[in-house]
């Protein structure tokens, strides 16, 4: 159907995704119709690659104006000017995959979390050209996700990272997230105040593998995913090796006899995963038993107990694999495992006393 003013006006917005309407007379003129907008493009394959030029939004750009513009572009491209026209911006989905394909981009968990977050919260944008995601759209979506401020912020900040990465190879303006007023996020500083109650609670867990998981969290300060994905080949006599962490680098954590005692009930269950799960598609536990205290509360408790035991803040940060704030700490100071082990022993001794169970 010819893309006339009357016809275009009658086209309904989609409930999800984007529909394309091509003009039969002017080859290359196409109207993208989504949930919120109708947008004119001129599109042509040149040298095996699709080149797309944004004409503008309807009804700001009327049908007749779009047709005349498209005819002009077709003439220019036939004269060779099309070689100078930029390839159209990728869809958000393609831009996301290009961003996640970066070899130095953090961990597999970060990549997986990014995909999950965009598929859950920005699913209706994935098929849109990324430059079609307007300021009003990101502000509206940020408000729609406001029930959980951290989710709203993290989702749109990941979108911003993808946009900025795409700008390296495409002529995009600054990210539309400039229009967002970010929610204030107050960190959850809760720790496990009653360690004897904690010990009693995990002793009563139905699954003994979950019990070991929470014990290891408390006595190492590891992040939840770092512990869940731990493999036996990375558990050594005097340290645990984490191949890839949240900050994008490997990490070695000194361990003592108490850590081997904690893990001993799981030896022999599986050859690969320390915390195996035959029902999980990953092969390891992904959803530990719900607890009154979050996995990260265990990490904060480890840090708190360490500092109360007299361990220097800088050393606590090293045990937690935090990135040092000072240039000296980042570039020059790399304490050995043997230098960190006494601090680990002191912390674990205090934890054993406070749980009231371990001798």
Secondary structure, DSSP 8 states (H G I E B T S, - for coil): ----HHHHHH----SSS-EEEE-SSSTTEEEEE-SS-EEEEEEEEETTEEEEEEEEEETTS-HHHHHHHHHHHHHHHHTTGGGGS-----BHHHHHHHHHT-TTS--HHHHHHHHHHHHHHSGGGTTSBGGG--HHHHHHHHHHTTTSHHHHHHHHHHHHHHHHHHTTTS---S-GGGG-------------S-HHHHHHHHHT-S-HHHHHHHHHHHHH---HHHHHT-BGGGB-SSEEEESS-TTSS-EEEE--HHHHHHHGGGTTS-SSBSSB-TTSSSSB-SS----SS-HHHHHHHHHHHHHHTT--HHHHHHHTT---SSHHHHHT----HHHHHHHHHHHHHHHHHHHSS--
